[in-house]
Amino acid sequence: MSCVLGVRVYIAINIAILQYKSRKNVDLNTAICKLNVMANKERTHYNTTLNVDLLKRLKFLSIELNKRHNDLIEEAIELLLKKYEKRAKE
């Protein structure tokens, strides 16, 4: 198991370095800080369609905040779930 985690960390480091090299406005520390998240969370693919205007706005926000689309979508889902969980408790 630790070997698999080691491979994941190695891959994540290389991804962070490539992101840093390809986008000059991303500092290496920010890219590397995402390693812990990438190495510790289980991930799965999820495919859907989105409203064109929403996607365009998401892309602009992603550039403005220097965050990946996926990170913003996950944040939005977490906020949505919290909202409805609160309603269910009331």
Buried (B, 14 or more C-beta within 10 A) or exposed (E): EEEEEEEBBEEBBEBBEEBBEEEEEBEEEBBBEBBEEBBEEEEEEEEEEEEEEEEEEBEEEBEEEEBEEEEBBEEEEEEEEEEEEEEEEE
